Amino acid sequence: MLPIHVQNETSRLRAVVLGTAISSGPTPTKEEAYDPKSLEHILAGTYPVESDMISEMEAFHRVFQKYDVKVYRPEIIENYNQIFTRDIGFVIEDIFIKANILPERERELDAIQYVLDLINPKKIVRPPEEVHIEGGDVMLWNDYIFIGTYKGSDYKDYITARTNMQGVQYIRDLFPNKIVKEFDLVKSKIEARDNALHLDCCFQPVGNNKGIIYKSGFREEADYVYLVNLFGKENLFHITRDEMYHMNSNVFSIAPDVVVSEQNFTRLNNWLRSQGFTVEEIPYAEIAKQEGLLRCSTLPLIRL
């Protein structure tokens, strides 16, 4: 049995599912784009090529090996994008929650079935159909569970709106002893610089008491203020609209003092080092063109 356990975003990582870029398929058509950033690169002819994405993910894998993390990879589905494992499921405490993702991505769960087979089946749950929730919107902070959502009445019109209020309520019911706080995120189908696809596109804790935040990613200023009050303004690194677009908040913690970051995030990486973090810099700019980065391509199973 695999003793899954995750309480927060930064405790020492012991086991993770890392996505794969092998056989990720041809460049999508503009009609197939799930998000405005992918669309932008499809139209510009700058959509990432498979070989570049494979080498970026291997660089990530090598960092995990350096820190002795057990890494699982999805089984390969031919011509299919399997990079972003964060979307398909997530662990809270000792429960694995399967996400109700876009129906055409259901096969991604099948590709990690061999991992799920290692987990106590009583500890795996699947929300009912009307519950939408994706791992990128779920952020654990010990007693708190932060969840990104979209409260607009036009929710169903937005392919970028991935977690609904039924999803928030589902987690509240599943973890009644946790403080579950939802955040209403800014969404756009057409402008990537104004689209917080998931909560981790505009906020993420690092270390024991710090975080990276993008103020304009929240539809309600009160949600931003809530995090400022909780973490303290001096502990939050505020990113710009352009840094949000390049996904600076989507780094990944291996331990409270070790953060994996994109090598071009100069301002952020300097700040992290000034706060005492070890920063493992890797290239990930090609994968970022699909509006996902380091956190999106991981599914932590054990943090102790």
Buried (B, 14 or more C-beta within 10 A) or exposed (E): EBBBBBBBBBBBBBBBBBBBBBBBEEBBEEEEBBBBBBBBBBEEEEBBEBEBBBEBBEBBBEBBEEBEBEBBBBEEBEEBBBBBBBBBBBBBBBBBBBBBBBEEBEEBBEBBEEBBEEBEEEBBEEBEEEBBBBBBBBBBBBEBBBBBBBBBEEBEEBBBBBBBBBBBEBBBEBBEEBEBBBBBBBBBBEEBBBBBBBBBBBBBBBBEEBBBBBBBBBBEEEBBEBBBEBBEEEBBBEBEEEBBBBBBBBBBBBBBBBBBBBBBBEEBBEBBEEBEBEBBBBBBBBBBBBBBBBBBBBBBBBBE
